[in-house]
Amino acid sequence: MKKLIILIGSIFLLTGCYDNIELNDLAIVSGLGIDYYNENFHITYEILNDIKTEENSAMLSYTVEGDGKTLSEAFANANYRVGKNAYFAHLKIVLLSESIIKDKIPNIIDYLIRDTNIRDEFIPLVTENVKPEEILSHNSKDCPVVSDFLLNLIDNEKYNNNLATNEVYQKVLVKFISDNYDVVLSSITLKDEEISLSHFYIFNGYKVRNKLSIEESSLYNLLTTNVYNVLFKNEYDNKNISISINNAIQEIDVSKDKIKIDLKLEGKIIENNANLDLKKEKTYQMLDEDFGQIIAKKVKDFVGNLQKNESDIMGLQDIYYKKWRKQNKGLWKSADILVNVDLKINTKGFIFEVEQ
């Protein structure tokens, strides 16, 4: 009897999970590209390659592609070419072509909501003037995994021109389906065979409305995040002086007929070709006032451009709703824009703080 009990117990202890999948049987997808051309969806996987040889000691990546009349068919054909189970738990980047964002955003949203295998913590990016598969296959010894490179590019951009937004798809989806927010997406392109960040694409609902200029993209981050390096310049006696904004505090209020933006900014001089006397406090007072007016005008023009494009990427309707607890969807499109800038350029040590 004791032997029978031990035997039965051993059966339960030695039985493995019926749906367990070995790591070697998984194709870990780090980047995903979605395109549409020739009346077909085109899917590209960037898959991590953990096979190590003497020539290849680093973890590299390779791409697999699939086409189909529908998204599900394109994914199925890509999966068929993988030879393993496509695993999306570590998906970091999804690249959307310009043709996708112009006409197929609802298709993408519907598919990604239904496919529970694809996590929603990835960062969506638009590929400008280049196909997603060209970006994802653009790996090298210096860029062994393209999706990792793109993440680093986005993270480090806050120290440069602030041309990126790192919102994950979960937050982007909320804005797509919201009545009080519109979506803005960063884009990437190839310049001289190097991957670089490009313009922001702005939406109204599911429709892409326009591209922001490089300066407008920086202004968007100035108004929505704490920036590290947004550049402005002015001329004195036909010679330029440049400052960098390295801290920003924003207060935005929306009433029935006014949009009021208060900016408290800190900056520093990074270039002085105008030979201004930076030992005098009056010089800094002049620069604070002059650059404050320049920034205020640029911000006003920027928000006015959003009004013309009917793209509420600033969430102005949401600000109004939270304040008044009622909807007024058209208010921000015609509201007067009032901008006040309180700028303080670093004067500590005067000349010694200047970078030239």
Secondary structure by P-SEA (a helix, b strand, c coil): caaaaaaaaaaaaaccccccccccccccccbbbbbbcccbbbbbbbcccccccccccccccbbbbbbcccaaaaaaaaaaaaccccccccccbbbbccccccccaaaaaaaaaacccccccbbbbbbccccaaaaaaccccccccaaaaaaaaaaaccccccccccccaaaaaaaaacccbbbbbbbbbbcccbbbbbbbbbbccccccccccaaaaaaaaaacccccbbbbbcccccbbbbbbbcbbbbbbbbcccbbbbbbbbbbbbcccccccccccaaaaaaaaaaaaaaaaaaaaaaaaaaaaacccccaaaaaaaaaccccccccccbbbbbbbbbcccccccccccccc
